[in-house]
Amino acid sequence: MGSISNHKNHHDTNLMDKSDQVVVLMVPFQAQGHLNQLLQLSCLVSSYGLPVHYVGSAIHNRQAKARANGLNANDVAKIHFHDIPTPPFDSPPPNPNSSNKFPEQLQPAWEAMLNLRKPIACYLQETSKNARRVIVVHDPMMALAVQDVNTIPNAESYAFNCISAFSQVSLVWESLGKQVPIEHQKLPIFMECIPEKLLEFVALQSEPSSYRAGDLYNTCRLIEAPYLDLLEKEEINGNRKSWAIGPILPAKLSSERQHKCLEWLDKHGPKSVIYVSFGTTTSLSDKEIKELASGLEQSKVKFIWNAVERLMVSEEGDEIRKRAEELAATVRQATQEGGASRLELDSFIDHITR
């Protein structure tokens, strides 16, 4: 979302006078995609002059800092990282033969987070003694760990949803056993790619999640309005407030020095490099890796690129490019000063510092 430093210059100065009375605690789910988004949000909220505490296990706090994406080191340095003691847990190797490629090796670490409720509650209690209000922004997967915020008079919690509103609708409606009420939309079956143990972990968050005061979404209404409207229905969200404040990834990278991968890409001609990504936690078997490597080697890149090129020079390709350009323009508009997402973020800050 634009330049983080810009937020300081465009918000009501009255907020800055009282910001030291409101403390924000970020409690991320301990997986990289979640850690990174909460750290990005931490820097955004901090840019309004609010003290922000990032709460997690020591190993995951280190991971969040070491793998921070697109953030200025000076902005990250302003965040207070608080290490919560975590009981020992198994760390099995990835299973490359898993049928669904889900990173089940992380399950023991996630289950260990069920023991974080007491230390987080103690930290909340101590923090609340020196603040007019404590705001807890947590991943929905951490609702059980932060549920004691409900017992602290000057504290309230908000869920930050890392996945798209599109995916959130699919997940919520599946859990309710309902069909998504949007015509001509064939949403994928979300539950089918999640192991049973993780579904049980998610189910444990259900009741504690009802204690939250509102929801934050890492998306913008200009793109996902139909799905946000569904999520904001009273039967789903009650009377809680919600804000679509994304995309929160800075539109401009903070460092002037390019990553070595980008420098390497700059040395190659257009349409000469294939990008293959399976995420940061997916495991492949040796056989699968060999097959992929063999295919790429035998293609000499040209065969695979030609297949893409034929699509992109077609009418369908023209439409894809057009939609991509429109989407990029929409995102830039939403995150600029006065844009929809920027205004919703301002509204959220006003709300928690009221």
DRENDO-1510 file (C-alpha; in Angstrom, 1 decimal, always signed):
<recs>
REC; n; res; u; v; w
REC; 1; MET; +0.0; +0.0; +0.0 .
REC; 2; GLY; +2.0; +3.0; -1.3 .
REC; 3; SER; +4.8; +4.2; +0.8 .
REC; 4; ILE; +4.5; +3.5; +4.5 .
REC; 5; SER; +6.0; +6.8; +5.5 .
REC; 6; ASN; +3.2; +8.7; +3.7 .
REC; 7; HIS; +0.6; +7.8; +6.4 .
REC; 8; LYS; +2.3; +10.0; +9.0 .
REC; 9; ASN; +2.0; +13.1; +6.9 .
REC; 10; HIS; -1.7; +12.8; +6.0 .
REC; 11; HIS; -3.5; +11.9; +9.2 .
REC; 12; ASP; -5.1; +14.1; +11.8 .
REC; 13; THR; -2.4; +15.5; +14.1 .
REC; 14; ASN; -4.8; +15.1; +17.0 .
REC; 15; LEU; -4.3; +11.4; +16.7 .
REC; 16; MET; -0.6; +11.8; +17.4 .
REC; 17; ASP; -1.3; +13.5; +20.7 .
REC; 18; LYS; -3.1; +10.6; +22.1 .
REC; 19; SER; -1.4; +7.7; +20.3 .
REC; 20; ASP; +0.8; +6.8; +23.2 .
REC; 21; GLN; -2.3; +5.8; +25.1 .
REC; 22; VAL; -3.3; +3.2; +22.6 .
REC; 23; VAL; -1.1; +0.1; +22.2 .
REC; 24; VAL; -1.5; -2.4; +19.3 .
REC; 25; LEU; -0.6; -6.0; +19.7 .
REC; 26; MET; -0.2; -8.1; +16.6 .
REC; 27; VAL; -0.6; -11.9; +17.0 .
REC; 28; PRO; +0.2; -13.8; +13.8 .
REC; 29; PHE; -0.4; -17.4; +12.9 .
REC; 30; GLN; +3.0; -19.1; +12.8 .
REC; 31; ALA; +3.3; -19.7; +9.0 .
REC; 32; GLN; +5.4; -17.5; +6.7 .
REC; 33; GLY; +2.5; -16.1; +4.6 .
REC; 34; HIS; +0.7; -15.0; +7.8 .
REC; 35; LEU; +3.8; -13.8; +9.6 .
REC; 36; ASN; +4.8; -11.6; +6.7 .
REC; 37; GLN; +1.3; -10.0; +6.3 .
REC; 38; LEU; +1.0; -9.1; +10.0 .
REC; 39; LEU; +4.5; -7.6; +9.9 .
REC; 40; GLN; +3.5; -5.5; +6.9 .
REC; 41; LEU; +0.4; -4.4; +8.7 .
REC; 42; SER; +2.4; -3.7; +11.9 .
REC; 43; CYS; +4.6; -1.2; +9.9 .
REC; 44; LEU; +1.5; +0.5; +8.4 .
REC; 45; VAL; -0.2; +0.9; +11.8 .
REC; 46; SER; +3.1; +2.1; +13.3 .
REC; 47; SER; +3.4; +4.8; +10.7 .
REC; 48; TYR; +0.4; +6.5; +12.3 .
REC; 49; GLY; +2.4; +7.0; +15.5 .
REC; 50; LEU; +1.0; +4.1; +17.4 .
REC; 51; PRO; +3.2; +1.7; +19.4 .
REC; 52; VAL; +3.0; -1.8; +17.9 .
REC; 53; HIS; +4.0; -5.0; +19.6 .
REC; 54; TYR; +4.5; -8.1; +17.4 .
REC; 55; VAL; +3.9; -11.2; +19.6 .
REC; 56; GLY; +5.0; -14.7; +18.8 .
REC; 57; SER; +7.5; -17.4; +19.5 .
REC; 58; ALA; +11.2; -16.5; +19.4 .
REC; 59; ILE; +11.9; -18.7; +16.4 .
REC; 60; HIS; +8.9; -17.3; +14.4 .
REC; 61; ASN; +9.7; -13.7; +15.3 .
REC; 62; ARG; +13.2; -14.2; +14.0 .
REC; 63; GLN; +11.8; -15.7; +10.8 .
REC; 64; ALA; +9.4; -12.8; +10.3 .
REC; 65; LYS; +12.3; -10.3; +10.6 .
REC; 66; ALA; +14.7; -12.3; +8.5 .
REC; 67; ARG; +12.2; -12.8; +5.7 .
REC; 68; ALA; +10.5; -9.4; +5.8 .
REC; 69; ASN; +9.3; -8.6; +2.2 .
REC; 70; GLY; +9.3; -5.1; +0.7 .
REC; 71; LEU; +9.7; -3.3; +4.1 .
REC; 72; ASN; +12.1; -0.6; +5.1 .
REC; 73; ALA; +14.5; -1.8; +7.8 .
REC; 74; ASN; +13.9; +1.4; +9.7 .
REC; 75; ASP; +10.2; +0.8; +9.8 .
REC; 76; VAL; +10.7; -2.8; +11.0 .
REC; 77; ALA; +13.0; -1.5; +13.7 .
REC; 78; LYS; +10.1; +0.5; +15.2 .
REC; 79; ILE; +8.1; -2.6; +15.9 .
REC; 80; HIS; +8.5; -4.1; +19.5 .
REC; 81; PHE; +9.0; -7.9; +19.0 .
REC; 82; HIS; +7.9; -9.8; +22.1 .
REC; 83; ASP; +9.0; -13.5; +22.3 .
REC; 84; ILE; +6.4; -15.7; +23.9 .
REC; 85; PRO; +7.8; -18.9; +25.6 .
REC; 86; THR; +6.7; -21.9; +23.5 .
REC; 87; PRO; +6.8; -25.6; +24.7 .
REC; 88; PRO; +9.1; -28.0; +22.7 .
REC; 89; PHE; +7.5; -29.5; +19.7 .
REC; 90; ASP; +8.4; -32.1; +17.1 .
REC; 91; SER; +9.8; -30.8; +13.8 .
REC; 92; PRO; +9.4; -33.7; +11.3 .
REC; 93; PRO; +10.9; -33.5; +7.8 .
REC; 94; PRO; +8.6; -32.6; +4.9 .
REC; 95; ASN; +6.8; -35.5; +3.3 .
REC; 96; PRO; +7.4; -35.3; -0.5 .
REC; 97; ASN; +5.0; -38.2; -1.1 .
REC; 98; SER; +2.0; -36.4; +0.5 .
REC; 99; SER; -1.1; -36.8; -1.8 .
REC; 100; ASN; -2.2; -33.2; -1.3 .
REC; 101; LYS; +1.2; -31.4; -1.0 .
REC; 102; PHE; +0.0; -29.7; +2.2 .
REC; 103; PRO; +2.9; -28.8; +4.5 .
REC; 104; GLU; +1.7; -31.2; +7.3 .
REC; 105; GLN; +5.2; -31.1; +8.8 .
REC; 106; LEU; +4.2; -27.8; +10.3 .
REC; 107; GLN; +1.3; -29.2; +12.2 .
REC; 108; PRO; +3.2; -29.9; +15.5 .
REC; 109; ALA; +4.3; -26.2; +15.6 .
REC; 110; TRP; +0.8; -25.1; +15.1 .
REC; 111; GLU; -0.5; -27.4; +17.8 .
REC; 112; ALA; +2.1; -26.0; +20.2 .
REC; 113; MET; +0.4; -22.6; +19.7 .
REC; 114; LEU; -2.6; -23.9; +21.6 .
REC; 115; ASN; -0.4; -23.4; +24.7 .
REC; 116; LEU; +0.2; -19.7; +24.1 .
REC; 117; ARG; -3.1; -18.6; +25.7 .
REC; 118; LYS; -1.7; -18.1; +29.2 .
REC; 119; PRO; +1.5; -16.2; +28.4 .
REC; 120; ILE; -0.3; -14.0; +25.9 .
REC; 121; ALA; -3.0; -13.3; +28.6 .
REC; 122; CYS; -0.3; -12.3; +31.0 .
REC; 123; TYR; +1.3; -10.0; +28.5 .
REC; 124; LEU; -2.1; -8.5; +27.7 .
REC; 125; GLN; -2.7; -7.8; +31.4 .
REC; 126; GLU; +0.7; -6.1; +31.9 .
REC; 127; THR; +0.3; -4.0; +28.8 .
REC; 128; SER; -3.2; -2.9; +29.7 .
REC; 129; LYS; -2.0; -1.4; +33.0 .
REC; 130; ASN; -0.1; +1.3; +31.1 .
REC; 131; ALA; -2.4; +2.0; +28.2 .
REC; 132; ARG; -5.8; +3.6; +27.8 .
REC; 133; ARG; -6.7; +0.9; +25.3 .
REC; 134; VAL; -5.1; -2.2; +24.1 .
REC; 135; ILE; -5.9; -3.3; +20.5 .
REC; 136; VAL; -5.2; -6.9; +19.6 .
REC; 137; VAL; -5.1; -7.6; +15.9 .
REC; 138; HIS; -4.8; -11.4; +15.4 .
REC; 139; ASP; -4.9; -14.0; +12.7 .
REC; 140; PRO; -8.2; -15.9; +12.8 .
REC; 141; MET; -6.1; -19.0; +13.5 .
REC; 142; MET; -5.0; -17.5; +16.8 .
REC; 143; ALA; -8.4; -16.7; +18.2 .
REC; 144; LEU; -8.1; -19.4; +20.9 .
REC; 145; ALA; -4.7; -18.0; +22.0 .
REC; 146; VAL; -6.0; -14.4; +22.4 .
REC; 147; GLN; -9.5; -15.1; +23.8 .
REC; 148; ASP; -8.7; -13.6; +27.2 .
REC; 149; VAL; -8.8; -10.2; +25.7 .
REC; 150; ASN; -12.5; -10.5; +26.4 .
REC; 151; THR; -11.8; -10.3; +30.1 .
REC; 152; ILE; -9.8; -7.1; +30.0 .
REC; 153; PRO; -12.0; -3.9; +30.2 .
REC; 154; ASN; -9.8; -1.7; +28.2 .
REC; 155; ALA; -8.9; -4.2; +25.4 .
REC; 156; GLU; -10.6; -5.4; +22.3 .
REC; 157; SER; -9.6; -7.6; +19.4 .
REC; 158; TYR; -9.9; -7.6; +15.6 .
REC; 159; ALA; -9.2; -10.5; +13.2 .
REC; 160; PHE; -6.9; -9.8; +10.2 .
REC; 161; ASN; -7.8; -12.1; +7.4 .
REC; 162; CYS; -4.8; -13.0; +5.3 .
REC; 163; ILE; -6.6; -14.9; +2.6 .
REC; 164; SER; -8.7; -13.2; -0.1 .
REC; 165; ALA; -12.4; -12.4; +0.5 .
REC; 166; PHE; -13.1; -14.9; -2.4 .
REC; 167; SER; -11.4; -17.7; -0.5 .
REC; 168; GLN; -13.0; -16.6; +2.8 .
REC; 169; VAL; -16.5; -16.8; +1.3 .
REC; 170; SER; -15.7; -20.3; +0.1 .
REC; 171; LEU; -14.5; -21.4; +3.5 .
REC; 172; VAL; -17.3; -19.8; +5.5 .
REC; 173; TRP; -20.1; -21.1; +3.3 .
REC; 174; GLU; -18.7; -24.6; +3.2 .
REC; 175; SER; -18.6; -24.6; +7.0 .
REC; 176; LEU; -22.2; -23.6; +7.0 .
REC; 177; GLY; -23.2; -26.3; +4.5 .
REC; 178; LYS; -24.5; -23.6; +2.2 .
REC; 179; GLN; -24.1; -22.8; -1.5 .
REC; 180; VAL; -22.5; -19.5; -2.3 .
REC; 181; PRO; -25.2; -17.1; -3.3 .
REC; 182; ILE; -23.4; -15.6; -6.2 .
REC; 183; GLU; -24.7; -16.6; -9.7 .
REC; 184; HIS; -22.4; -18.2; -12.2 .
REC; 185; GLN; -19.5; -18.5; -9.7 .
REC; 186; LYS; -17.9; -21.9; -9.4 .
REC; 187; LEU; -15.8; -21.6; -6.2 .
REC; 188; PRO; -13.3; -24.4; -5.5 .
REC; 189; ILE; -13.9; -26.8; -2.6 .
REC; 190; PHE; -11.7; -25.2; +0.0 .
REC; 191; MET; -12.0; -28.0; +2.6 .
REC; 192; GLU; -10.7; -30.7; +0.2 .
REC; 193; CYS; -7.1; -29.4; +0.3 .
REC; 194; ILE; -6.9; -29.2; +4.2 .
REC; 195; PRO; -5.9; -32.2; +6.3 .
REC; 196; GLU; -8.2; -33.4; +9.0 .
REC; 197; LYS; -5.9; -32.4; +11.8 .
REC; 198; LEU; -5.8; -28.8; +10.6 .
REC; 199; LEU; -9.6; -28.7; +10.2 .
REC; 200; GLU; -9.7; -29.8; +13.9 .
REC; 201; PHE; -7.4; -26.9; +14.8 .
REC; 202; VAL; -9.5; -24.5; +12.8 .
REC; 203; ALA; -12.7; -25.7; +14.6 .
REC; 204; LEU; -11.1; -24.9; +18.0 .
REC; 205; GLN; -10.9; -21.2; +16.9 .
REC; 206; SER; -14.6; -21.0; +16.2 .
REC; 207; GLU; -16.1; -20.0; +19.6 .
REC; 208; PRO; -13.2; -17.7; +20.7 .
REC; 209; SER; -13.4; -15.9; +17.3 .
REC; 210; SER; -16.9; -14.7; +18.3 .
REC; 211; TYR; -15.2; -12.4; +20.9 .
REC; 212; ARG; -13.7; -10.2; +18.2 .
REC; 213; ALA; -14.9; -6.6; +17.7 .
REC; 214; GLY; -14.4; -6.5; +14.0 .
REC; 215; ASP; -12.6; -7.8; +10.9 .
REC; 216; LEU; -9.8; -6.5; +8.7 .
REC; 217; TYR; -9.3; -7.8; +5.1 .
REC; 218; ASN; -6.1; -7.7; +3.1 .
REC; 219; THR; -8.1; -6.7; -0.1 .
REC; 220; CYS; -9.9; -3.8; -1.6 .
REC; 221; ARG; -13.6; -3.3; -2.3 .
REC; 222; LEU; -12.9; -2.2; -5.9 .
REC; 223; ILE; -11.8; -5.8; -6.6 .
REC; 224; GLU; -13.8; -8.0; -4.2 .
REC; 225; ALA; -16.9; -6.0; -3.3 .
REC; 226; PRO; -19.4; -8.9; -4.0 .
REC; 227; TYR; -17.5; -11.2; -1.6 .
REC; 228; LEU; -17.0; -8.6; +1.1 .
REC; 229; ASP; -20.7; -7.8; +0.9 .
REC; 230; LEU; -21.4; -11.5; +1.7 .
REC; 231; LEU; -19.0; -11.6; +4.6 .
REC; 232; GLU; -20.5; -8.5; +6.1 .
REC; 233; LYS; -24.0; -10.0; +6.1 .
REC; 234; GLU; -25.5; -9.9; +9.6 .
REC; 235; GLU; -26.0; -13.7; +9.6 .
REC; 236; ILE; -22.2; -14.1; +9.2 .
REC; 237; ASN; -20.7; -11.1; +10.8 .
REC; 238; GLY; -23.3; -10.0; +13.3 .
REC; 239; ASN; -23.0; -6.3; +14.0 .
REC; 240; ARG; -19.2; -6.2; +13.8 .
REC; 241; LYS; -17.4; -3.5; +11.8 .
REC; 242; SER; -15.1; -4.5; +9.0 .
REC; 243; TRP; -12.5; -2.7; +6.9 .
REC; 244; ALA; -10.9; -3.7; +3.5 .
REC; 245; ILE; -7.5; -2.1; +3.9 .
REC; 246; GLY; -5.4; -3.9; +1.2 .
REC; 247; PRO; -3.3; -4.8; -0.6 .
REC; 248; ILE; -0.9; -3.9; +2.3 .
REC; 249; LEU; +2.3; -4.9; +0.5 .
REC; 250; PRO; +4.1; -1.7; -0.3 .
REC; 251; ALA; +3.6; -0.8; -3.9 .
REC; 252; LYS; +7.2; +0.4; -4.1 .
REC; 253; LEU; +10.0; -1.6; -2.7 .
REC; 254; SER; +11.9; +0.2; +0.1 .
REC; 255; SER; +15.4; -0.7; -1.1 .
REC; 256; GLU; +17.0; +1.1; -4.0 .
REC; 257; ARG; +19.4; -1.9; -4.4 .
REC; 258; GLN; +17.9; -4.6; -6.4 .
REC; 259; HIS; +17.9; -8.2; -5.2 .
REC; 260; LYS; +20.5; -10.4; -7.0 .
REC; 261; CYS; +17.6; -12.3; -8.6 .
REC; 262; LEU; +16.3; -9.1; -10.3 .
REC; 263; GLU; +19.8; -8.1; -11.3 .
REC; 264; TRP; +20.2; -11.6; -12.9 .
REC; 265; LEU; +16.9; -11.2; -14.7 .
REC; 266; ASP; +17.9; -7.8; -16.1 .
REC; 267; LYS; +20.7; -9.5; -17.9 .
REC; 268; HIS; +18.4; -11.6; -19.9 .
REC; 269; GLY; +16.2; -10.8; -22.9 .
REC; 270; PRO; +12.4; -10.4; -22.8 .
REC; 271; LYS; +10.4; -13.7; -22.7 .
REC; 272; SER; +13.5; -15.8; -22.0 .
REC; 273; VAL; +13.0; -16.9; -18.4 .
REC; 274; ILE; +10.3; -19.3; -17.0 .
REC; 275; TYR; +9.2; -18.7; -13.4 .
REC; 276; VAL; +8.2; -21.8; -11.6 .
REC; 277; SER; +6.9; -21.6; -8.0 .
REC; 278; PHE; +5.2; -24.1; -5.6 .
REC; 279; GLY; +5.2; -21.8; -2.6 .
REC; 280; THR; +7.5; -21.9; +0.4 .
REC; 281; THR; +6.3; -25.0; +2.2 .
REC; 282; THR; +5.3; -27.4; -0.6 .
REC; 283; SER; +7.4; -30.6; -0.9 .
REC; 284; LEU; +7.8; -32.7; -4.0 .
REC; 285; SER; +9.1; -36.2; -4.4 .
REC; 286; ASP; +12.4; -36.9; -6.1 .
REC; 287; LYS; +10.6; -38.4; -9.0 .
REC; 288; GLU; +8.4; -35.4; -9.4 .
REC; 289; ILE; +11.4; -33.1; -9.2 .
REC; 290; LYS; +13.3; -35.2; -11.8 .
REC; 291; GLU; +10.3; -35.1; -14.2 .
REC; 292; LEU; +9.9; -31.4; -13.9 .
REC; 293; ALA; +13.7; -30.9; -14.4 .
REC; 294; SER; +13.7; -33.2; -17.4 .
REC; 295; GLY; +10.7; -31.4; -19.0 .
REC; 296; LEU; +12.3; -28.0; -18.5 .
REC; 297; GLU; +15.7; -29.3; -19.8 .
REC; 298; GLN; +14.2; -30.9; -22.9 .
REC; 299; SER; +12.0; -27.9; -23.7 .
REC; 300; LYS; +15.1; -25.7; -24.0 .
REC; 301; VAL; +12.6; -23.1; -22.6 .
REC; 302; LYS; +11.5; -22.3; -26.2 .
REC; 303; PHE; +8.7; -25.0; -26.3 .
REC; 304; ILE; +7.1; -23.9; -23.0 .
REC; 305; TRP; +7.4; -20.3; -23.9 .
REC; 306; ASN; +5.8; -20.8; -27.3 .
REC; 307; ALA; +2.8; -22.4; -25.7 .
REC; 308; VAL; +2.3; -19.2; -23.6 .
REC; 309; GLU; +3.1; -17.0; -26.5 .
REC; 310; ARG; +0.4; -18.5; -28.6 .
REC; 311; LEU; -2.1; -17.7; -25.9 .
REC; 312; MET; -0.9; -14.2; -25.3 .
REC; 313; VAL; -1.1; -13.2; -29.0 .
REC; 314; SER; -4.7; -14.5; -29.3 .
REC; 315; GLU; -7.9; -12.6; -28.5 .
REC; 316; GLU; -8.0; -14.3; -25.2 .
REC; 317; GLY; -4.4; -13.2; -24.5 .
REC; 318; ASP; -5.4; -9.6; -25.3 .
REC; 319; GLU; -8.2; -9.8; -22.8 .
REC; 320; ILE; -5.9; -11.2; -20.2 .
REC; 321; ARG; -3.5; -8.3; -20.6 .
REC; 322; LYS; -6.3; -5.8; -20.6 .
REC; 323; ARG; -7.7; -7.3; -17.3 .
REC; 324; ALA; -4.3; -7.3; -15.8 .
REC; 325; GLU; -3.8; -3.6; -16.6 .
REC; 326; GLU; -7.2; -2.7; -15.2 .
REC; 327; LEU; -6.5; -4.7; -12.0 .
REC; 328; ALA; -3.2; -3.0; -11.5 .
REC; 329; ALA; -4.8; +0.4; -12.0 .
REC; 330; THR; -7.5; -0.5; -9.6 .
REC; 331; VAL; -5.1; -1.6; -6.9 .
REC; 332; ARG; -3.0; +1.6; -7.3 .
REC; 333; GLN; -6.1; +3.7; -7.1 .
REC; 334; ALA; -7.4; +1.9; -3.9 .
REC; 335; THR; -4.1; +2.3; -2.0 .
REC; 336; GLN; -3.3; +5.9; -3.0 .
REC; 337; GLU; -4.0; +8.9; -0.7 .
REC; 338; GLY; -7.8; +9.2; -0.8 .
REC; 339; GLY; -8.3; +5.8; -2.3 .
REC; 340; ALA; -10.8; +3.3; -1.0 .
REC; 341; SER; -8.4; +1.1; +1.0 .
REC; 342; ARG; -6.5; +4.1; +2.4 .
REC; 343; LEU; -9.7; +5.7; +3.6 .
REC; 344; GLU; -10.7; +2.4; +5.3 .
REC; 345; LEU; -7.3; +2.1; +7.0 .
REC; 346; ASP; -7.7; +5.7; +8.2 .
REC; 347; SER; -11.2; +4.8; +9.5 .
REC; 348; PHE; -9.8; +1.8; +11.4 .
REC; 349; ILE; -7.1; +3.9; +13.0 .
REC; 350; ASP; -9.7; +6.5; +14.0 .
REC; 351; HIS; -11.9; +3.7; +15.4 .
REC; 352; ILE; -9.3; +2.1; +17.6 .
REC; 353; THR; -8.0; +5.5; +18.9 .
REC; 354; ARG; -11.5; +6.9; +19.6 .
</recs>
